[in-house]
Amino acid sequence: MAKEKVRRINGVIASVFSHTGYISKEDAQEISGLDDSEFNKVYAKAAEISRKIIRAEGNKVDAFIEHIAREIDAYTAHYGGKLFK
């Protein structure tokens, strides 16, 4: 199960790069290792994250890191919500 959560996190990160034009959607899916159904979920999530980052004021990398940190916290919630304790 933990392996799938890491794949989803990787899928979100790779998909943000896809939404911003750095890699293709197919490359993002390959990086994630997810099947079509699971990948489509993280791809949609990354679309929303990408929109928020584009609209963010200030440093876009800081906004990216903040949003990815929230995703990691959500995916690790069953471990207490923190990647690093």
C-alpha positions as CSV (number, residue, x, y, z in Angstrom):
1,M,0.0,0.0,0.0
2,A,2.8,2.5,0.8
3,K,4.3,1.8,-2.6
4,E,1.0,2.9,-4.3
5,K,0.9,6.1,-2.3
6,V,4.4,6.9,-3.4
7,R,3.4,6.2,-7.0
8,R,0.5,8.6,-6.6
9,I,2.7,11.3,-5.2
10,N,5.1,10.8,-8.1
11,G,2.2,10.9,-10.4
12,V,1.0,14.2,-9.1
13,I,4.5,15.7,-9.3
14,A,5.1,14.3,-12.9
15,S,1.7,15.5,-13.9
16,V,2.4,19.0,-12.8
17,F,5.4,19.0,-15.1
18,S,3.1,17.6,-17.8
19,H,0.5,20.4,-17.3
20,T,3.2,23.0,-17.6
21,G,4.6,21.5,-20.8
22,Y,7.9,20.1,-19.7
23,I,7.0,16.5,-20.4
24,S,4.1,14.7,-22.1
25,K,1.1,13.1,-20.3
26,E,2.4,9.7,-21.4
27,D,5.8,10.4,-19.9
28,A,4.1,11.5,-16.6
29,Q,2.1,8.2,-16.5
30,E,5.3,6.2,-17.2
31,I,7.1,7.9,-14.4
32,S,4.2,7.3,-12.0
33,G,3.9,3.6,-12.8
34,L,0.1,3.9,-12.3
35,D,-2.6,2.2,-14.4
36,D,-4.9,4.4,-16.5
37,S,-7.6,4.7,-13.9
38,E,-5.4,5.8,-11.0
39,F,-3.3,8.0,-13.2
40,N,-6.3,9.9,-14.5
41,K,-7.2,10.7,-10.9
42,V,-3.7,12.1,-10.1
43,Y,-3.6,13.9,-13.4
44,A,-6.8,15.7,-12.6
45,K,-5.5,16.6,-9.2
46,A,-2.3,18.0,-10.8
47,A,-4.4,20.1,-13.1
48,E,-5.9,21.9,-10.1
49,I,-2.6,22.2,-8.4
50,S,-1.1,23.7,-11.6
51,R,-3.8,26.3,-11.9
52,K,-3.2,27.3,-8.3
53,I,0.5,27.6,-8.8
54,I,0.0,29.7,-12.0
55,R,-2.3,32.1,-10.0
56,A,0.0,32.2,-7.0
57,E,1.8,35.5,-6.1
58,G,5.5,35.4,-5.7
59,N,7.8,32.5,-6.2
60,K,6.1,29.8,-8.2
61,V,8.5,27.1,-6.9
62,D,7.6,27.9,-3.3
63,A,3.9,27.5,-4.3
64,F,4.7,24.2,-6.0
65,I,6.5,22.9,-2.9
66,E,3.6,24.1,-0.7
67,H,1.0,22.3,-2.7
68,I,3.1,19.1,-3.1
69,A,3.7,19.1,0.7
70,R,-0.1,19.2,1.2
71,E,-0.5,16.2,-1.1
72,I,2.2,14.3,0.8
73,D,0.5,15.1,4.1
74,A,-2.8,13.8,2.7
75,Y,-1.3,10.6,1.3
76,T,0.5,9.9,4.6
77,A,-2.4,10.8,6.9
78,H,-2.8,7.3,8.0
79,Y,0.8,7.4,9.3
80,G,-0.1,10.5,11.4
81,G,0.0,12.9,8.5
82,K,3.7,13.6,8.6
83,L,6.4,12.2,6.2
84,F,9.1,13.2,8.7
85,K,8.4,12.8,12.3
